[in-house]
Amino acid sequence: MTIKTVGELTYKVSMEHYQACRRQPGTINRQEVDRLCRQWFTKEFAV
């Protein structure tokens, strides 16, 4: 994946390092995870 914009970089980092990006490590925002998973599946598998 070639990164062209800050938005693409943010997306890539959040997908690969979700826990490390959290303000409070070890916590999960279930709505955010659901949204990120849907975005990832849509992008990766053209669903």
mmCIF entry with sequence, helices, sheets and N, C-alpha, C, O atoms, coordinates in Angstrom:
data_MODEL
# 
_entry.id   MODEL 
# 
_entity.id                         1 
_entity.type                       polymer 
_entity.pdbx_number_of_molecules   1 
# 
_entity_poly.entity_id                      1 
_entity_poly.type                           'polypeptide(L)' 
_entity_poly.nstd_linkage                   no 
_entity_poly.nstd_monomer                   no 
_entity_poly.pdbx_seq_one_letter_code       MTIKTVGELTYKVSMEHYQACRRQPGTINRQEVDRLCRQWFTKEFAV 
_entity_poly.pdbx_seq_one_letter_code_can   MTIKTVGELTYKVSMEHYQACRRQPGTINRQEVDRLCRQWFTKEFAV 
_entity_poly.pdbx_strand_id                 A 
# 
loop_
_entity_poly_seq.entity_id 
_entity_poly_seq.num 
_entity_poly_seq.mon_id 
_entity_poly_seq.hetero 
1 1  MET n 
1 2  THR n 
1 3  ILE n 
1 4  LYS n 
1 5  THR n 
1 6  VAL n 
1 7  GLY n 
1 8  GLU n 
1 9  LEU n 
1 10 THR n 
1 11 TYR n 
1 12 LYS n 
1 13 VAL n 
1 14 SER n 
1 15 MET n 
1 16 GLU n 
1 17 HIS n 
1 18 TYR n 
1 19 GLN n 
1 20 ALA n 
1 21 CYS n 
1 22 ARG n 
1 23 ARG n 
1 24 GLN n 
1 25 PRO n 
1 26 GLY n 
1 27 THR n 
1 28 ILE n 
1 29 ASN n 
1 30 ARG n 
1 31 GLN n 
1 32 GLU n 
1 33 VAL n 
1 34 ASP n 
1 35 ARG n 
1 36 LEU n 
1 37 CYS n 
1 38 ARG n 
1 39 GLN n 
1 40 TRP n 
1 41 PHE n 
1 42 THR n 
1 43 LYS n 
1 44 GLU n 
1 45 PHE n 
1 46 ALA n 
1 47 VAL n 
# 
_struct_asym.id          A 
_struct_asym.entity_id   1 
# 
loop_
_struct_conf.conf_type_id 
_struct_conf.id 
_struct_conf.pdbx_PDB_helix_id 
_struct_conf.beg_label_comp_id 
_struct_conf.beg_label_asym_id 
_struct_conf.beg_label_seq_id 
_struct_conf.pdbx_beg_PDB_ins_code 
_struct_conf.end_label_comp_id 
_struct_conf.end_label_asym_id 
_struct_conf.end_label_seq_id 
_struct_conf.pdbx_end_PDB_ins_code 
_struct_conf.beg_auth_comp_id 
_struct_conf.beg_auth_asym_id 
_struct_conf.beg_auth_seq_id 
_struct_conf.end_auth_comp_id 
_struct_conf.end_auth_asym_id 
_struct_conf.end_auth_seq_id 
_struct_conf.pdbx_PDB_helix_class 
_struct_conf.details 
_struct_conf.pdbx_PDB_helix_length 
HELX_P HELX_P1 AA1 VAL A 6  ? GLU A 16 ? VAL A 6  GLU A 16 1 ? 11 
HELX_P HELX_P2 AA2 TYR A 18 ? CYS A 21 ? TYR A 18 CYS A 21 1 ? 4  
HELX_P HELX_P3 AA3 ARG A 30 ? PHE A 45 ? ARG A 30 PHE A 45 1 ? 16 
# 
_struct_conf_type.id          HELX_P 
_struct_conf_type.criteria    ? 
_struct_conf_type.reference   ? 
# 
loop_
_atom_site.group_PDB 
_atom_site.id 
_atom_site.type_symbol 
_atom_site.label_atom_id 
_atom_site.label_alt_id 
_atom_site.label_comp_id 
_atom_site.label_asym_id 
_atom_site.label_entity_id 
_atom_site.label_seq_id 
_atom_site.pdbx_PDB_ins_code 
_atom_site.Cartn_x 
_atom_site.Cartn_y 
_atom_site.Cartn_z 
_atom_site.occupancy 
_atom_site.B_iso_or_equiv 
_atom_site.pdbx_formal_charge 
_atom_site.auth_seq_id 
_atom_site.auth_comp_id 
_atom_site.auth_asym_id 
_atom_site.auth_atom_id 
_atom_site.pdbx_PDB_model_num 
ATOM 1   N N  . MET A 1 1  ? 0.844   -1.186 0.000  1.00 0.00 ? 1  MET A N  1 
ATOM 2   C CA . MET A 1 1  ? 0.000   0.000  0.000  1.00 0.00 ? 1  MET A CA 1 
ATOM 3   C C  . MET A 1 1  ? 0.882   1.241  0.000  1.00 0.00 ? 1  MET A C  1 
ATOM 4   O O  . MET A 1 1  ? 1.711   1.413  0.893  1.00 0.00 ? 1  MET A O  1 
ATOM 5   N N  . THR A 1 2  ? 0.714   2.085  -0.972 1.00 0.00 ? 2  THR A N  1 
ATOM 6   C CA . THR A 1 2  ? 1.425   3.344  -1.032 1.00 0.00 ? 2  THR A CA 1 
ATOM 7   C C  . THR A 1 2  ? 0.600   4.394  -0.313 1.00 0.00 ? 2  THR A C  1 
ATOM 8   O O  . THR A 1 2  ? -0.582  4.580  -0.603 1.00 0.00 ? 2  THR A O  1 
ATOM 9   N N  . ILE A 1 3  ? 1.224   5.066  0.614  1.00 0.00 ? 3  ILE A N  1 
ATOM 10  C CA . ILE A 1 3  ? 0.525   6.082  1.407  1.00 0.00 ? 3  ILE A CA 1 
ATOM 11  C C  . ILE A 1 3  ? 0.720   7.436  0.744  1.00 0.00 ? 3  ILE A C  1 
ATOM 12  O O  . ILE A 1 3  ? 1.848   7.883  0.533  1.00 0.00 ? 3  ILE A O  1 
ATOM 13  N N  . LYS A 1 4  ? -0.399  8.084  0.417  1.00 0.00 ? 4  LYS A N  1 
ATOM 14  C CA . LYS A 1 4  ? -0.353  9.360  -0.278 1.00 0.00 ? 4  LYS A CA 1 
ATOM 15  C C  . LYS A 1 4  ? -0.846  10.518 0.583  1.00 0.00 ? 4  LYS A C  1 
ATOM 16  O O  . LYS A 1 4  ? -0.476  11.668 0.348  1.00 0.00 ? 4  LYS A O  1 
ATOM 17  N N  . THR A 1 5  ? -1.682  10.220 1.581  1.00 0.00 ? 5  THR A N  1 
ATOM 18  C CA . THR A 1 5  ? -2.250  11.294 2.395  1.00 0.00 ? 5  THR A CA 1 
ATOM 19  C C  . THR A 1 5  ? -2.099  10.974 3.875  1.00 0.00 ? 5  THR A C  1 
ATOM 20  O O  . THR A 1 5  ? -1.833  9.833  4.253  1.00 0.00 ? 5  THR A O  1 
ATOM 21  N N  . VAL A 1 6  ? -2.269  11.982 4.693  1.00 0.00 ? 6  VAL A N  1 
ATOM 22  C CA . VAL A 1 6  ? -2.235  11.794 6.145  1.00 0.00 ? 6  VAL A CA 1 
ATOM 23  C C  . VAL A 1 6  ? -3.378  10.885 6.581  1.00 0.00 ? 6  VAL A C  1 
ATOM 24  O O  . VAL A 1 6  ? -3.217  10.087 7.505  1.00 0.00 ? 6  VAL A O  1 
ATOM 25  N N  . GLY A 1 7  ? -4.514  10.996 5.935  1.00 0.00 ? 7  GLY A N  1 
ATOM 26  C CA . GLY A 1 7  ? -5.656  10.144 6.254  1.00 0.00 ? 7  GLY A CA 1 
ATOM 27  C C  . GLY A 1 7  ? -5.348  8.676  6.025  1.00 0.00 ? 7  GLY A C  1 
ATOM 28  O O  . GLY A 1 7  ? -5.725  7.829  6.835  1.00 0.00 ? 7  GLY A O  1 
ATOM 29  N N  . GLU A 1 8  ? -4.661  8.365  4.923  1.00 0.00 ? 8  GLU A N  1 
ATOM 30  C CA . GLU A 1 8  ? -4.278  6.988  4.643  1.00 0.00 ? 8  GLU A CA 1 
ATOM 31  C C  . GLU A 1 8  ? -3.275  6.472  5.672  1.00 0.00 ? 8  GLU A C  1 
ATOM 32  O O  . GLU A 1 8  ? -3.344  5.315  6.088  1.00 0.00 ? 8  GLU A O  1 
ATOM 33  N N  . LEU A 1 9  ? -2.342  7.333  6.081  1.00 0.00 ? 9  LEU A N  1 
ATOM 34  C CA . LEU A 1 9  ? -1.377  6.944  7.113  1.00 0.00 ? 9  LEU A CA 1 
ATOM 35  C C  . LEU A 1 9  ? -2.080  6.675  8.434  1.00 0.00 ? 9  LEU A C  1 
ATOM 36  O O  . LEU A 1 9  ? -1.783  5.685  9.103  1.00 0.00 ? 9  LEU A O  1 
ATOM 37  N N  . THR A 1 10 ? -3.000  7.538  8.814  1.00 0.00 ? 10 THR A N  1 
ATOM 38  C CA . THR A 1 10 ? -3.763  7.358  10.043 1.00 0.00 ? 10 THR A CA 1 
ATOM 39  C C  . THR A 1 10 ? -4.548  6.063  10.014 1.00 0.00 ? 10 THR A C  1 
ATOM 40  O O  . THR A 1 10 ? -4.570  5.324  10.999 1.00 0.00 ? 10 THR A O  1 
ATOM 41  N N  . TYR A 1 11 ? -5.187  5.787  8.903  1.00 0.00 ? 11 TYR A N  1 
ATOM 42  C CA . TYR A 1 11 ? -5.959  4.554  8.741  1.00 0.00 ? 11 TYR A CA 1 
ATOM 43  C C  . TYR A 1 11 ? -5.058  3.335  8.898  1.00 0.00 ? 11 TYR A C  1 
ATOM 44  O O  . TYR A 1 11 ? -5.398  2.400  9.623  1.00 0.00 ? 11 TYR A O  1 
ATOM 45  N N  . LYS A 1 12 ? -3.916  3.340  8.226  1.00 0.00 ? 12 LYS A N  1 
ATOM 46  C CA . LYS A 1 12 ? -2.986  2.209  8.269  1.00 0.00 ? 12 LYS A CA 1 
ATOM 47  C C  . LYS A 1 12 ? -2.476  1.972  9.684  1.00 0.00 ? 12 LYS A C  1 
ATOM 48  O O  . LYS A 1 12 ? -2.455  0.834  10.152 1.00 0.00 ? 12 LYS A O  1 
ATOM 49  N N  . VAL A 1 13 ? -2.068  3.030  10.365 1.00 0.00 ? 13 VAL A N  1 
ATOM 50  C CA . VAL A 1 13 ? -1.550  2.897  11.733 1.00 0.00 ? 13 VAL A CA 1 
ATOM 51  C C  . VAL A 1 13 ? -2.640  2.396  12.670 1.00 0.00 ? 13 VAL A C  1 
ATOM 52  O O  . VAL A 1 13 ? -2.388  1.519  13.495 1.00 0.00 ? 13 VAL A O  1 
ATOM 53  N N  . SER A 1 14 ? -3.845  2.940  12.554 1.00 0.00 ? 14 SER A N  1 
ATOM 54  C CA . SER A 1 14 ? -4.927  2.515  13.445 1.00 0.00 ? 14 SER A CA 1 
ATOM 55  C C  . SER A 1 14 ? -5.315  1.063  13.212 1.00 0.00 ? 14 SER A C  1 
ATOM 56  O O  . SER A 1 14 ? -5.680  0.362  14.155 1.00 0.00 ? 14 SER A O  1 
ATOM 57  N N  . MET A 1 15 ? -5.241  0.603  11.963 1.00 0.00 ? 15 MET A N  1 
ATOM 58  C CA . MET A 1 15 ? -5.579  -0.790 11.679 1.00 0.00 ? 15 MET A CA 1 
ATOM 59  C C  . MET A 1 15 ? -4.508  -1.747 12.178 1.00 0.00 ? 15 MET A C  1 
ATOM 60  O O  . MET A 1 15 ? -4.826  -2.834 12.661 1.00 0.00 ? 15 MET A O  1 
ATOM 61  N N  . GLU A 1 16 ? -3.249  -1.361 12.067 1.00 0.00 ? 16 GLU A N  1 
ATOM 62  C CA . GLU A 1 16 ? -2.155  -2.250 12.432 1.00 0.00 ? 16 GLU A CA 1 
ATOM 63  C C  . GLU A 1 16 ? -1.779  -2.188 13.908 1.00 0.00 ? 16 GLU A C  1 
ATOM 64  O O  . GLU A 1 16 ? -1.241  -3.150 14.456 1.00 0.00 ? 16 GLU A O  1 
ATOM 65  N N  . HIS A 1 17 ? -2.063  -1.054 14.553 1.00 0.00 ? 17 HIS A N  1 
ATOM 66  C CA . HIS A 1 17 ? -1.612  -0.865 15.933 1.00 0.00 ? 17 HIS A CA 1 
ATOM 67  C C  . HIS A 1 17 ? -2.709  -0.254 16.798 1.00 0.00 ? 17 HIS A C  1 
ATOM 68  O O  . HIS A 1 17 ? -2.472  0.718  17.514 1.00 0.00 ? 17 HIS A O  1 
ATOM 69  N N  . TYR A 1 18 ? -3.897  -0.820 16.731 1.00 0.00 ? 18 TYR A N  1 
ATOM 70  C CA . TYR A 1 18 ? -5.055  -0.241 17.420 1.00 0.00 ? 18 TYR A CA 1 
ATOM 71  C C  . TYR A 1 18 ? -4.796  -0.044 18.911 1.00 0.00 ? 18 TYR A C  1 
ATOM 72  O O  . TYR A 1 18 ? -5.020  1.046  19.436 1.00 0.00 ? 18 TYR A O  1 
ATOM 73  N N  . GLN A 1 19 ? -4.332  -1.080 19.594 1.00 0.00 ? 19 GLN A N  1 
ATOM 74  C CA . GLN A 1 19 ? -4.140  -0.986 21.052 1.00 0.00 ? 19 GLN A CA 1 
ATOM 75  C C  . GLN A 1 19 ? -3.105  0.068  21.409 1.00 0.00 ? 19 GLN A C  1 
ATOM 76  O O  . GLN A 1 19 ? -3.288  0.800  22.382 1.00 0.00 ? 19 GLN A O  1 
ATOM 77  N N  . ALA A 1 20 ? -2.034  0.161  20.654 1.00 0.00 ? 20 ALA A N  1 
ATOM 78  C CA . ALA A 1 20 ? -0.984  1.135  20.948 1.00 0.00 ? 20 ALA A CA 1 
ATOM 79  C C  . ALA A 1 20 ? -1.467  2.572  20.730 1.00 0.00 ? 20 ALA A C  1 
ATOM 80  O O  . ALA A 1 20 ? -0.922  3.506  21.319 1.00 0.00 ? 20 ALA A O  1 
ATOM 81  N N  . CYS A 1 21 ? -2.480  2.749  19.894 1.00 0.00 ? 21 CYS A N  1 
ATOM 82  C CA . CYS A 1 21 ? -3.003  4.086  19.600 1.00 0.00 ? 21 CYS A CA 1 
ATOM 83  C C  . CYS A 1 21 ? -4.003  4.571  20.650 1.00 0.00 ? 21 CYS A C  1 
ATOM 84  O O  . CYS A 1 21 ? -4.361  5.749  20.672 1.00 0.00 ? 21 CYS A O  1 
ATOM 85  N N  . ARG A 1 22 ? -4.442  3.682  21.501 1.00 0.00 ? 22 ARG A N  1 
ATOM 86  C CA . ARG A 1 22 ? -5.439  4.050  22.504 1.00 0.00 ? 22 ARG A CA 1 
ATOM 87  C C  . ARG A 1 22 ? -4.829  4.943  23.578 1.00 0.00 ? 22 ARG A C  1 
ATOM 88  O O  . ARG A 1 22 ? -3.691  4.729  23.996 1.00 0.00 ? 22 ARG A O  1 
ATOM 89  N N  . ARG A 1 23 ? -5.581  5.935  24.020 1.00 0.00 ? 23 ARG A N  1 
ATOM 90  C CA . ARG A 1 23 ? -5.122  6.826  25.083 1.00 0.00 ? 23 ARG A CA 1 
ATOM 91  C C  . ARG A 1 23 ? -4.930  6.047  26.377 1.00 0.00 ? 23 ARG A C  1 
ATOM 92  O O  . ARG A 1 23 ? -3.959  6.263  27.103 1.00 0.00 ? 23 ARG A O  1 
ATOM 93  N N  . GLN A 1 24 ? -5.860  5.140  26.661 1.00 0.00 ? 24 GLN A N  1 
ATOM 94  C CA . GLN A 1 24 ? -5.762  4.275  27.835 1.00 0.00 ? 24 GLN A CA 1 
ATOM 95  C C  . GLN A 1 24 ? -5.545  2.848  27.343 1.00 0.00 ? 24 GLN A C  1 
ATOM 96  O O  . GLN A 1 24 ? -6.500  2.178  26.950 1.00 0.00 ? 24 GLN A O  1 
ATOM 97  N N  . PRO A 1 25 ? -4.290  2.376  27.359 1.00 0.00 ? 25 PRO A N  1 
ATOM 98  C CA . PRO A 1 25 ? -4.004  1.021  26.860 1.00 0.00 ? 25 PRO A CA 1 
ATOM 99  C C  . PRO A 1 25 ? -4.869  -0.033 27.538 1.00 0.00 ? 25 PRO A C  1 
ATOM 100 O O  . PRO A 1 25 ? -5.180  0.073  28.725 1.00 0.00 ? 25 PRO A O  1 
ATOM 101 N N  . GLY A 1 26 ? -5.246  -1.029 26.790 1.00 0.00 ? 26 GLY A N  1 
ATOM 102 C CA . GLY A 1 26 ? -6.058  -2.113 27.330 1.00 0.00 ? 26 GLY A CA 1 
ATOM 103 C C  . GLY A 1 26 ? -7.550  -1.852 27.260 1.00 0.00 ? 26 GLY A C  1 
ATOM 104 O O  . GLY A 1 26 ? -8.342  -2.707 27.656 1.00 0.00 ? 26 GLY A O  1 
ATOM 105 N N  . THR A 1 27 ? -7.950  -0.690 26.766 1.00 0.00 ? 27 THR A N  1 
ATOM 106 C CA . THR A 1 27 ? -9.369  -0.389 26.628 1.00 0.00 ? 27 THR A CA 1 
ATOM 107 C C  . THR A 1 27 ? -9.779  -0.532 25.172 1.00 0.00 ? 27 THR A C  1 
ATOM 108 O O  . THR A 1 27 ? -8.952  -0.439 24.264 1.00 0.00 ? 27 THR A O  1 
ATOM 109 N N  . ILE A 1 28 ? -11.058 -0.758 24.967 1.00 0.00 ? 28 ILE A N  1 
ATOM 110 C CA . ILE A 1 28 ? -11.592 -0.935 23.615 1.00 0.00 ? 28 ILE A CA 1 
ATOM 111 C C  . ILE A 1 28 ? -12.876 -0.131 23.489 1.00 0.00 ? 28 ILE A C  1 
ATOM 112 O O  . ILE A 1 28 ? -13.719 -0.156 24.387 1.00 0.00 ? 28 ILE A O  1 
ATOM 113 N N  . ASN A 1 29 ? -13.026 0.571  22.397 1.00 0.00 ? 29 ASN A N  1 
ATOM 114 C CA . ASN A 1 29 ? -14.281 1.228  22.059 1.00 0.00 ? 29 ASN A CA 1 
ATOM 115 C C  . ASN A 1 29 ? -14.966 0.302  21.062 1.00 0.00 ? 29 ASN A C  1 
ATOM 116 O O  . ASN A 1 29 ? -14.594 0.264  19.889 1.00 0.00 ? 29 ASN A O  1 
ATOM 117 N N  . ARG A 1 30 ? -15.956 -0.436 21.520 1.00 0.00 ? 30 ARG A N  1 
ATOM 118 C CA . ARG A 1 30 ? -16.593 -1.452 20.674 1.00 0.00 ? 30 ARG A CA 1 
ATOM 119 C C  . ARG A 1 30 ? -17.169 -0.877 19.385 1.00 0.00 ? 30 ARG A C  1 
ATOM 120 O O  . ARG A 1 30 ? -17.101 -1.517 18.336 1.00 0.00 ? 30 ARG A O  1 
ATOM 121 N N  . GLN A 1 31 ? -17.730 0.316  19.457 1.00 0.00 ? 31 GLN A N  1 
ATOM 122 C CA . GLN A 1 31 ? -18.279 0.925  18.246 1.00 0.00 ? 31 GLN A CA 1 
ATOM 123 C C  . GLN A 1 31 ? -17.164 1.260  17.259 1.00 0.00 ? 31 GLN A C  1 
ATOM 124 O O  . GLN A 1 31 ? -17.320 1.097  16.048 1.00 0.00 ? 31 GLN A O  1 
ATOM 125 N N  . GLU A 1 32 ? -16.045 1.728  17.791 1.00 0.00 ? 32 GLU A N  1 
ATOM 126 C CA . GLU A 1 32 ? -14.921 2.066  16.940 1.00 0.00 ? 32 GLU A CA 1 
ATOM 127 C C  . GLU A 1 32 ? -14.339 0.812  16.284 1.00 0.00 ? 32 GLU A C  1 
ATOM 128 O O  . GLU A 1 32 ? -14.016 0.829  15.097 1.00 0.00 ? 32 GLU A O  1 
ATOM 129 N N  . VAL A 1 33 ? -14.204 -0.262 17.041 1.00 0.00 ? 33 VAL A N  1 
ATOM 130 C CA . VAL A 1 33 ? -13.673 -1.510 16.497 1.00 0.00 ? 33 VAL A CA 1 
ATOM 131 C C  . VAL A 1 33 ? -14.596 -2.032 15.409 1.00 0.00 ? 33 VAL A C  1 
ATOM 132 O O  . VAL A 1 33 ? -14.127 -2.476 14.361 1.00 0.00 ? 33 VAL A O  1 
ATOM 133 N N  . ASP A 1 34 ? -15.879 -1.984 15.640 1.00 0.00 ? 34 ASP A N  1 
ATOM 134 C CA . ASP A 1 34 ? -16.849 -2.432 14.634 1.00 0.00 ? 34 ASP A CA 1 
ATOM 135 C C  . ASP A 1 34 ? -16.698 -1.625 13.352 1.00 0.00 ? 34 ASP A C  1 
ATOM 136 O O  . ASP A 1 34 ? -16.662 -2.188 12.258 1.00 0.00 ? 34 ASP A O  1 
ATOM 137 N N  . ARG A 1 35 ? -16.610 -0.318 13.487 1.00 0.00 ? 35 ARG A N  1 
ATOM 138 C CA . ARG A 1 35 ? -16.463 0.565  12.324 1.00 0.00 ? 35 ARG A CA 1 
ATOM 139 C C  . ARG A 1 35 ? -15.151 0.280  11.591 1.00 0.00 ? 35 ARG A C  1 
ATOM 140 O O  . ARG A 1 35 ? -15.139 0.190  10.364 1.00 0.00 ? 35 ARG A O  1 
ATOM 141 N N  . LEU A 1 36 ? -14.046 0.136  12.331 1.00 0.00 ? 36 LEU A N  1 
ATOM 142 C CA . LEU A 1 36 ? -12.756 -0.134 11.710 1.00 0.00 ? 36 LEU A CA 1 
ATOM 143 C C  . LEU A 1 36 ? -12.734 -1.481 10.994 1.00 0.00 ? 36 LEU A C  1 
ATOM 144 O O  . LEU A 1 36 ? -12.168 -1.605 9.908  1.00 0.00 ? 36 LEU A O  1 
ATOM 145 N N  . CYS A 1 37 ? -13.352 -2.485 11.605 1.00 0.00 ? 37 CYS A N  1 
ATOM 146 C CA . CYS A 1 37 ? -13.408 -3.812 10.968 1.00 0.00 ? 37 CYS A CA 1 
ATOM 147 C C  . CYS A 1 37 ? -14.208 -3.769 9.683  1.00 0.00 ? 37 CYS A C  1 
ATOM 148 O O  . CYS A 1 37 ? -13.808 -4.350 8.674  1.00 0.00 ? 37 CYS A O  1 
ATOM 149 N N  . ARG A 1 38 ? -15.328 -3.086 9.719  1.00 0.00 ? 38 ARG A N  1 
ATOM 150 C CA . ARG A 1 38 ? -16.143 -2.971 8.505  1.00 0.00 ? 38 ARG A CA 1 
ATOM 151 C C  . ARG A 1 38 ? -15.378 -2.248 7.399  1.00 0.00 ? 38 ARG A C  1 
ATOM 152 O O  . ARG A 1 38 ? -15.410 -2.665 6.241  1.00 0.00 ? 38 ARG A O  1 
ATOM 153 N N  . GLN A 1 39 ? -14.690 -1.164 7.760  1.00 0.00 ? 39 GLN A N  1 
ATOM 154 C CA . GLN A 1 39 ? -13.902 -0.426 6.775  1.00 0.00 ? 39 GLN A CA 1 
ATOM 155 C C  . GLN A 1 39 ? -12.801 -1.308 6.196  1.00 0.00 ? 39 GLN A C  1 
ATOM 156 O O  . GLN A 1 39 ? -12.572 -1.317 4.986  1.00 0.00 ? 39 GLN A O  1 
ATOM 157 N N  . TRP A 1 40 ? -12.131 -2.039 7.059  1.00 0.00 ? 40 TRP A N  1 
ATOM 158 C CA . TRP A 1 40 ? -11.023 -2.886 6.610  1.00 0.00 ? 40 TRP A CA 1 
ATOM 159 C C  . TRP A 1 40 ? -11.519 -3.976 5.664  1.00 0.00 ? 40 TRP A C  1 
ATOM 160 O O  . TRP A 1 40 ? -10.936 -4.181 4.599  1.00 0.00 ? 40 TRP A O  1 
ATOM 161 N N  . PHE A 1 41 ? -12.608 -4.688 6.047  1.00 0.00 ? 41 PHE A N  1 
ATOM 162 C CA . PHE A 1 41 ? -13.145 -5.732 5.189  1.00 0.00 ? 41 PHE A CA 1 
ATOM 163 C C  . PHE A 1 41 ? -13.614 -5.161 3.856  1.00 0.00 ? 41 PHE A C  1 
ATOM 164 O O  . PHE A 1 41 ? -13.403 -5.771 2.807  1.00 0.00 ? 41 PHE A O  1 
ATOM 165 N N  . THR A 1 42 ? -14.241 -4.010 3.894  1.00 0.00 ? 42 THR A N  1 
ATOM 166 C CA . THR A 1 42 ? -14.708 -3.383 2.673  1.00 0.00 ? 42 THR A CA 1 
ATOM 167 C C  . THR A 1 42 ? -13.543 -3.049 1.757  1.00 0.00 ? 42 THR A C  1 
ATOM 168 O O  . THR A 1 42 ? -13.599 -3.293 0.552  1.00 0.00 ? 42 THR A O  1 
ATOM 169 N N  . LYS A 1 43 ? -12.497 -2.496 2.329  1.00 0.00 ? 43 LYS A N  1 
ATOM 170 C CA . LYS A 1 43 ? -11.342 -2.096 1.535  1.00 0.00 ? 43 LYS A CA 1 
ATOM 171 C C  . LYS A 1 43 ? -10.540 -3.308 1.044  1.00 0.00 ? 43 LYS A C  1 
ATOM 172 O O  . LYS A 1 43 ? -10.151 -3.348 -0.124 1.00 0.00 ? 43 LYS A O  1 
ATOM 173 N N  . GLU A 1 44 ? -10.292 -4.272 1.894  1.00 0.00 ? 44 GLU A N  1 
ATOM 174 C CA . GLU A 1 44 ? -9.451  -5.416 1.550  1.00 0.00 ? 44 GLU A CA 1 
ATOM 175 C C  . GLU A 1 44 ? -10.144 -6.412 0.625  1.00 0.00 ? 44 GLU A C  1 
ATOM 176 O O  . GLU A 1 44 ? -9.503  -6.993 -0.251 1.00 0.00 ? 44 GLU A O  1 
ATOM 177 N N  . PHE A 1 45 ? -11.444 -6.611 0.813  1.00 0.00 ? 45 PHE A N  1 
ATOM 178 C CA . PHE A 1 45 ? -12.153 -7.647 0.078  1.00 0.00 ? 45 PHE A CA 1 
ATOM 179 C C  . PHE A 1 45 ? -13.205 -7.109 -0.875 1.00 0.00 ? 45 PHE A C  1 
ATOM 180 O O  . PHE A 1 45 ? -13.949 -7.876 -1.486 1.00 0.00 ? 45 PHE A O  1 
ATOM 181 N N  . ALA A 1 46 ? -13.266 -5.801 -1.001 1.00 0.00 ? 46 ALA A N  1 
ATOM 182 C CA . ALA A 1 46 ? -14.224 -5.156 -1.903 1.00 0.00 ? 46 ALA A CA 1 
ATOM 183 C C  . ALA A 1 46 ? -15.639 -5.672 -1.666 1.00 0.00 ? 46 ALA A C  1 
ATOM 184 O O  . ALA A 1 46 ? -16.359 -6.000 -2.609 1.00 0.00 ? 46 ALA A O  1 
ATOM 185 N N  . VAL A 1 47 ? -16.025 -5.739 -0.397 1.00 0.00 ? 47 VAL A N  1 
ATOM 186 C CA . VAL A 1 47 ? -17.351 -6.231 -0.019 1.00 0.00 ? 47 VAL A CA 1 
ATOM 187 C C  . VAL A 1 47 ? -18.348 -5.098 -0.100 1.00 0.00 ? 47 VAL A C  1 
ATOM 188 O O  . VAL A 1 47 ? -19.531 -5.295 0.178  1.00 0.00 ? 47 VAL A O  1 
# 
